[in-house]
Amino acid sequence: MHSEGRITGLSDDGLGVLGRSDRPIYVPFAYPGDGVRVKSTRRRFGRLLAGDFELLEPSPLRVNPKCLHFGTCGGCLWQGLKYREQLRLKADLFERITGLSAEIKGSPKIWGFRNISNFIVTTSGIGLKEYGSPLRIVDLVECPVFSKRTRDYLHSLRAFLSETGLKPWNLKKKADDVHYLQVREGKFTGEVMVNLIAHGKPSEEVAEAFGDYFSFADSLYWSVKRNERDDPTGEPELLGGEPFIRERIGDVTYFIHPNSFFQTNSYALPLLLRAVEGFTDGERVLDLYSGVGTFGVWLAKRGFAVEGIEINPFAVEMARKNAELNGVNAVFRVGRAEETPIGDYDTVIVDPPRKGLREAGELLVKSGVERVIYISCNPRAFKLDYENHLKKAYRIEDALLVDMFPHAPHVEAVVKLVRKN
Ligand SMILES: C[S@@+](CC[C@H](N)C(=O)[O-])C[C@H]1O[C@@H](n2cnc3c(N)ncnc32)[C@H](O)[C@@H]1O
């Protein structure tokens, strides 16, 4: 089946939209203004998704992508778009989904900005998943959004596998040894953490070889994975170097450890932190979903009295360490946001996971808190939380977008909500 025409817009998830509005074809890696011929389609979750397509006439919004894996790798759907167009389209999508028009701040760096990469290690390749196919892997040579050293990291891994005879994960059989290589870089400290995620502990000999091939790492972990899921998690054991690496964001230093989330774009993070700071008022701040204390420690450094609540005990331990490291007044506790009584705070910050606040939204409504700052990379979840809960007690006063994810359609939103009188 061949379908020819011009891409007229973008879907909410950043795919080019081709054809009739009642039966559109969604084309990954195509942009508004492109003339395309779609060569194959498949049905996915009720919509028609293009497979291969021919670019008949490029859109004026296009730029030459930097990465040789562009067009297959699932990491960078928008790398073929000029960066200023990416920003404009992100703000447009956010407005279309939420109804809010907001200024967008671009990332100060659009290459080498990611401080983490999770390379899946499989019999069909080592790298990242192809767009839309969980079983097809891009055998990676480079990753310009992550690091110039990607080649070296992958070279060390391949040499290590070849010498030890450890087998990459077999995606079809769900069997064998090594499943992920996670590398983290402190962009402002130069520190590197390497964490191999494998199905079993290493022998002494293997552990020694691992240390030799990754001798450049400041922190070296081996994580034992006890399930078959394709995610880079396991029980980490330190094999060499320091238990943490550090990242320096402005005047704050953060410890990073394999077991907890850290914002992935070190260069845009100061913009995000300043946006949150700019919307914060009063003295007492509650940081709900505080993670490793990214916002809480930053605000405490600026004199706010901060309390943080976070479900992951390990992240709480890290947040406490981060508060101590920076010598600030911030207290972090393990807890579930939806079970946390909201007392007498001037500002509450919420940075929930992708599914949003849900019941925690009602607690905010019932609280007497004057200001809520909602941080989200999922505008749909924000909209639902606002429409279903927060709107009963809060109005939207301001919003700012920060591009933490150049070359992907996502954007981070910071929304300031103020209590209705
Ligand atoms: C998007 S991350 C944000 C973390 C932190 N604000 C940061 O910027 O690093 C969301 C955090 O919410 C935590 N979380 C998930 N469900 C939770 C819940 N029900 N109650 C409290 N924290 C939760 C996760 O463990 C994660 O650390």
The ligand as an SDF file (V2000), in Angstrom:
LIG
                    3D

 27 29  0  0  0  0  0  0  0  0999 V2000
    9.7800   12.4450   38.3580 C   0  0  0  0  0  0  0  0  0  0  0  0
   10.6220   11.8130   39.7590 S   0  0  0  0  0  0  0  0  0  0  0  0
   11.1010   13.3230   40.5060 C   0  0  0  0  0  0  0  0  0  0  0  0
   12.1480   13.2590   41.5570 C   0  0  0  0  0  0  0  0  0  0  0  0
   12.7540   14.5800   41.9980 C   0  0  0  0  0  0  0  0  0  0  0  0
   11.7860   15.6350   42.1750 N   0  0  0  0  0  0  0  0  0  0  0  0
   13.8490   15.0170   41.0340 C   0  0  0  0  0  0  0  0  0  0  0  0
   13.6740   16.0000   40.3220 O   0  0  0  0  0  0  0  0  0  0  0  0
   14.8900   14.3680   41.0140 O   0  0  0  0  0  0  0  0  0  0  0  0
    9.2710   11.2440   40.7170 C   0  0  0  0  0  0  0  0  0  0  0  0
    9.6250   10.6900   42.0800 C   0  0  0  0  0  0  0  0  0  0  0  0
    8.4070   10.3090   42.7360 O   0  0  0  0  0  0  0  0  0  0  0  0
    8.6400    9.1530   43.5110 C   0  0  0  0  0  0  0  0  0  0  0  0
    7.3210    8.5520   43.7630 N   0  0  0  0  0  0  0  0  0  0  0  0
    6.5910    7.7440   42.9520 C   0  0  0  0  0  0  0  0  0  0  0  0
    5.4030    7.4660   43.5140 N   0  0  0  0  0  0  0  0  0  0  0  0
    5.3610    8.1230   44.7130 C   0  0  0  0  0  0  0  0  0  0  0  0
    4.3840    8.2420   45.7380 C   0  0  0  0  0  0  0  0  0  0  0  0
    3.2250    7.6120   45.6400 N   0  0  0  0  0  0  0  0  0  0  0  0
    4.6670    9.0060   46.8100 N   0  0  0  0  0  0  0  0  0  0  0  0
    5.8730    9.6430   46.9230 C   0  0  0  0  0  0  0  0  0  0  0  0
    6.8360    9.5560   45.9700 N   0  0  0  0  0  0  0  0  0  0  0  0
    6.5890    8.8220   44.8850 C   0  0  0  0  0  0  0  0  0  0  0  0
    9.5960    8.3380   42.6530 C   0  0  0  0  0  0  0  0  0  0  0  0
   10.2990    7.3950   43.4310 O   0  0  0  0  0  0  0  0  0  0  0  0
   10.4930    9.4460   42.0670 C   0  0  0  0  0  0  0  0  0  0  0  0
   11.6090    9.6700   42.8890 O   0  0  0  0  0  0  0  0  0  0  0  0
  1  2  1  0
  2  3  1  0
  2 10  1  0
  3  4  1  0
  4  5  1  0
  5  6  1  0
  5  7  1  0
  7  8  2  0
  7  9  1  0
 10 11  1  0
 11 12  1  0
 11 26  1  0
 12 13  1  0
 13 14  1  0
 13 24  1  0
 14 15  1  0
 14 23  1  0
 15 16  2  0
 16 17  1  0
 17 18  1  0
 17 23  2  0
 18 19  1  0
 18 20  2  0
 20 21  1  0
 21 22  2  0
 22 23  1  0
 24 25  1  0
 24 26  1  0
 26 27  1  0
M  CHG  2   2   1   9  -1
M  END
$$$$
